[in-house]
Amino acid sequence: MKEGIHPDYHKVVFHDSATGTEWVSRSTLTSKETKTVDGEELPLVRLDISAESHPFWTGKLRELDSDGRIDRFRRRYGRAKSEK
């Protein structure tokens, strides 16, 4: 392997913001934020979604938008016709 052309591969703490789950893995990602795990200071990488919280992997559906497309259409355009 050539010297100096590969990124630094080190331990990192990943934090899933949706579930609060944390795990240590190896990665080339870095962060200014750190966390101490087993006496070792590691970079903390925050994730919005991971396999712990993604509906495909968990089998649970999360409802992000409670209004359907028809409800939004009626709310937008239904009033305009009734006022005329």
C-alpha positions as CSV (number, residue, x, y, z in Angstrom):
1,M,0.0,0.0,0.0
2,K,1.4,3.4,-0.9
3,E,2.1,5.8,1.9
4,G,0.2,9.1,2.2
5,I,-2.6,8.5,-0.3
6,H,-5.2,6.7,1.9
7,P,-7.5,8.6,4.4
8,D,-7.0,8.0,8.1
9,Y,-9.1,5.0,9.1
10,H,-10.0,5.2,12.8
11,K,-12.6,4.4,15.5
12,V,-15.7,6.6,15.5
13,V,-18.8,6.8,17.7
14,F,-22.0,7.0,15.5
15,H,-25.2,8.4,17.2
16,D,-28.6,7.9,15.6
17,S,-30.6,11.0,16.5
18,A,-33.9,9.4,15.8
19,T,-33.5,6.6,18.3
20,G,-30.6,7.7,20.5
21,T,-28.6,4.6,19.7
22,E,-24.8,4.8,19.8
23,W,-22.2,2.4,18.5
24,V,-18.5,2.3,17.8
25,S,-17.2,1.5,14.4
26,R,-14.3,2.3,12.2
27,S,-14.6,5.0,9.6
28,T,-12.7,7.8,7.7
29,L,-15.3,10.3,8.9
30,T,-14.1,12.9,11.5
31,S,-15.9,15.4,13.7
32,K,-15.0,18.2,16.0
33,E,-17.4,16.8,18.6
34,T,-15.9,14.0,20.7
35,K,-17.1,11.4,23.2
36,T,-15.2,9.3,25.6
37,V,-15.9,5.5,25.3
38,D,-13.9,3.0,27.5
39,G,-11.4,5.8,28.4
40,E,-10.7,6.6,24.7
41,E,-11.6,10.0,23.2
42,L,-13.4,9.3,19.9
43,P,-15.0,11.5,17.2
44,L,-18.8,11.6,17.5
45,V,-20.7,11.5,14.2
46,R,-24.4,12.3,14.4
47,L,-26.8,10.5,11.9
48,D,-30.4,11.6,11.1
49,I,-31.3,8.0,10.2
50,S,-29.6,4.7,10.3
51,A,-30.6,1.0,10.1
52,E,-31.8,1.3,13.7
53,S,-34.5,3.8,12.7
54,H,-35.1,3.4,9.0
55,P,-38.6,2.0,8.2
56,F,-37.2,-0.5,5.7
57,W,-34.9,-2.2,8.2
58,T,-37.2,-1.9,11.3
59,G,-40.4,-2.9,9.6
60,K,-42.2,-0.1,11.3
61,L,-43.8,2.8,9.3
62,R,-43.4,6.3,10.7
63,E,-46.1,8.8,9.7
64,L,-44.3,12.0,8.7
65,D,-47.2,13.9,7.1
66,S,-50.6,13.3,8.5
67,D,-52.4,15.3,5.8
68,G,-53.0,13.5,2.5
69,R,-52.5,15.1,-0.9
70,I,-56.3,15.4,-1.4
71,D,-56.8,17.1,2.0
72,R,-54.1,19.7,1.1
73,F,-55.6,20.2,-2.3
74,R,-59.1,20.8,-0.9
75,R,-57.7,23.1,1.8
76,R,-55.9,25.2,-0.8
77,Y,-58.4,25.3,-3.7
78,G,-61.7,24.5,-2.0
79,R,-62.0,27.9,-0.3
80,A,-61.2,29.8,-3.5
81,K,-64.2,28.4,-5.3
82,S,-66.7,28.9,-2.4
83,E,-65.7,32.6,-2.0
84,K,-66.5,33.4,-5.7
